[in-house]
Amino acid sequence: MNVRSDIRQAGDPAPVKRGRGRPLVDDKRRRILDAALQTFAAKGYHGTAVPEVADAAGVGTGTLYRYFAHKEALVNEVYRDAKQRLKVALLDDLATPDVDELASAEAWFNELWRRLAAFARAEPDAFRFLEMQDHVEYLDAKSRELELSVLAPLWLAGKRLRDRVSGPPVDVAIALLWGAFVGLVKANRLGYLPLDDKKLAQAGAAAWRLITPDAPRTSNKSSRTALKSKGSTTSRTKKSPKTPMHSKG
């Protein structure tokens, strides 16, 4: 008897749900990766023991080692899994900024800032893990390559913008922007600063002024209009909710 391939038979495992940018893997491996992400985000790499991850995933330590040969292999898989989702969230269908029209460049920056905020809201564990500063010592070549694939288009856009208007060097600007955003999310996570869309937009406007101190100022309305006129996919990107940002403690 023929049956449709998308109909599960009795006793079959439920299909693994995945978010945008999340690779499809078998259920047990997915459970290990998700448990490791949560544990690493809460305790850091050095504060996490492999048996803790196995317990959180509901598998034996020996089973975990059948999937990941050692702790460093596990954390690199977790890093790439989270970084790939960040890459999709930030760069998928993102238009190239027109730095000759500063209103368009500012609109591009605002969209990038909004996407980063949406990712931090939707995936607090992934964001907290990626914001940690101790990745360098254990990242392998494959993880570093993925990291560069996220940074490269942002660096190139920054270089083109810097050729147009004065401001801090591109690497300094990226460090300032990332540090500022991480600080906002951390203050929100600790309960010091409730973040809603208005405050995030105000922070984004301040960040833009920080990296383009001599550029003429445009209104948010004009920058949004400029982005739409360049065929941006903003309207196709899911809007972040107009509620305070909540991150897991």
C-alpha positions, 0 to 999 in steps of 0.5 A: 500500500502506498502512503505519503512520505510526509505521514508518520507511522505509528511509533515513529519519532516526532520530526525535529523542529528547527528554527530559521538557519538551524540545520536539521540533525537527528533528535538526540544530537539536537538535544545534546547541542541545545543542552550544551548551548544552554549550559555553556551560556549559563556557566561558560566553557570552563565552568561546564563539565561534559556530564552536566551537558549529558544530564541536561540532554537526557543522555548518558555521557558515553552516548554524548561522546559517540556524537562528539569526541571531546568537549572542544569538539562539542563546543565548536559544534555549538558555536557553529550552530549558533553562529550560523543562525546569527548569520542568517538572522543578520545577513539573509536578504540584507541589501547592500548599503548605498554609501553614496546616499547617507540616508540609505546607509543609515537605513541599512544600519538601522535594519542591521541593528533591528535584526540583531535585536530580534535575534537577541530576543528570539534566541537569548541563550545563543546570543549570550553564548556568542557574546562571551569573550573566551571563544578564541582559545578553542575555536577550530579553523572551521569555526573561525572561517564561519566567524569571518563569513559573518564579519566580512560583509559588515567590515566591507560595508564599513570600509566603504562607509569610512571612505565616504565619511570620517569616523573611527577605523572600521575594526574600532567601530565594529568593536564599539557597536558590538560592545554597546549592544552587548551592554544593552542586552546585559543590562536588560538581562540583569533587570537594570534596563527594560528594553522596548523598541523605542529604546532600542531605536534610540540606542541605534541612532546614538550608535550611528552617530558614534561611528559617523560623527561628521555625517549630516543627520537624517530623520528616522522617517527619511532613512526608512524611506531610503531603505525601501527605495533601494528594494530592501527586504525589510517588509519581508523580515519578521518584525520584532515584537513591541515588547521589552526584551527578555533574556534568560538569566 
